[in-house]
Amino acid sequence: MAEHHLLTRVGLVRIAALLGLAVWGIVAAFATISPDPDARELMLANTSTLETLDLRPQASLLPAPATYAREETFSSGDTLARLLQRLGVSDADTRQLLRARALRLVRPGSTVDATVDASGGLINLSFLVGRDALVTVRREAGGFKVEQAAAPLSTRVAIKSGVIQSSLFGATDAAGVPDHVAMQLADIFGGDIDFYRDLRKGDRFAVIYEMHDLNGRPVRSGRVLAAEFVNQGKSYRALYYAGPDGRGGYYSPDGKNLRKAFLRAPLEFSRISSGFGMRLHPFLNTWKQHRGIDYAAPSGTRVRAAGDGVVRFAGRERGYGNVVILQHWGPYSTVYGHLRGFAPGIRRGTRVTQGEVIGYVGQTGWATGPHLHYEFRIAGVARNPLTIAMPSAQPVATRDLPAFRRYAASLSARLDLIAGTNLALLE
Ligand SMILES: [Zn+2]
C-alpha cells in the first residue's frame, strides 16, 4: 500500500512538473484550469488512489430535493397500489388515488410518470391512453384533478438498416425496427416482392421513418418516408410523396408508382406468418403440375384480394374446398382455395379493393395441411403471375416531376448513406 502510494505520488510529481504546477496545488487547480486533456485524464487516474483526496461532496451537505420525478411501467399482473408504491407515493395518497376512476385506464405496458414531494405527497402523475391521449392527475386544493388532453408528441426521423437471416421480423427485431414499420415495408414493396416466397438470407433493407416521442421517450412509430429493399441482389427504392392534391403514395426515385394492379402475395404479412416463406413448404409442386402457387401459412392467416375486383364465386368446390374467385378488370381473375372460411360480406357480387381481407387460410378440399392455393388466370386460363409484367398505378404527374425529383434526391442521398454503411459492415 505504501509502495503504491509512493508510485502514485511519483507519477503525480512528474505530470505536475510537466504542467509547471506545484504538487500540492494540483487538486485545487485541475478543476478550474483545463490542461491538455490527455494529461488531465492521467492526473485524475492517479489522484483517485489517494484516499486523503476525496473530492466527493458529503451527502449530508447536499440540500434535499423538494420533489422527486419517477417513471415506472405497469406490467401485467401488477397492481395499481404496487405501481404507486414504486413511484414513491405515500400510503395516504395511494388510498385516495385508488378511488379515482381515471387510474383504471392504466394498461399493462403503459409507462406512468409521477412527481412526488419529499414526504410522498403526489404533485402530479401522467400516462398515455388510447391513441396519443395523455391523462394527467394533479394535486389541487382539497383533492386531485384529472385531465385528459392530446399528448404533446414530438416527431423525429429514425434511420435503421438490417440484413435478413431467417425472416423479415427477425431482421427488423435485430435492428430495433417497430413491427408497424416492418409491416409497412412489406406493404410498400408488396407489388414487387413476394415476402412469403422471394426473401433470401442476405437480403437487406434500409428505412427512414417517423418516430413520435413523448418527453424524449418513443411512443409509436409513424409513416415510412423512404426505404430500400435489396431482394436477391435487386434493389428497390420507395419514397413517400404526396402530390399537390394531398394524396400520398410510394414512388421509385424516377417517379414510377410502386402500387401494382396485383399484389405479389395475396396473404397478410404478419409476425406469425413471416417465418413460413423462408422454409421449403411441403406443398411444393412445379408450375406445370398444378397451375397455381401454394403458400404454406398458419391456419387463420388472413387472405387478401390481390387486386380490385368483384366476387364471382364464394363457396365450396371439390378439390379447392372453400374457394373465392375474384373477377378483376379486363381478362384477369384470381382464385383462392382451401380456405377455412370467408370474411364477413364476401359473397357473389361483392366489390373488393386490393388488400381487402376476403377469407382465412385453412385446409378444406384436397389439402394435407393448412395452405393457400392461389391461381392467377387470364381469360380463364391459369398463368404464372411471376412471368407476367403487371401494370402500375399512375406515376408522379409530369408537372410535379421537378419538385418530386428535388425531394427524391435528398432522400435518395440519405438511403445511399445507410446502404453504404451496410455494405461496409458486410465486407
Ligand atoms: Zn395448390
Boltz pocket constraint, residues with backbone or C-beta under 6 A from the ligand:
constraints:
  - pocket:
      binder: B
      contacts: [[A, 283], [A, 290], [A, 292], [A, 293], [A, 294], [A, 372], [A, 373], [A, 374]]
      max_distance: 6.0
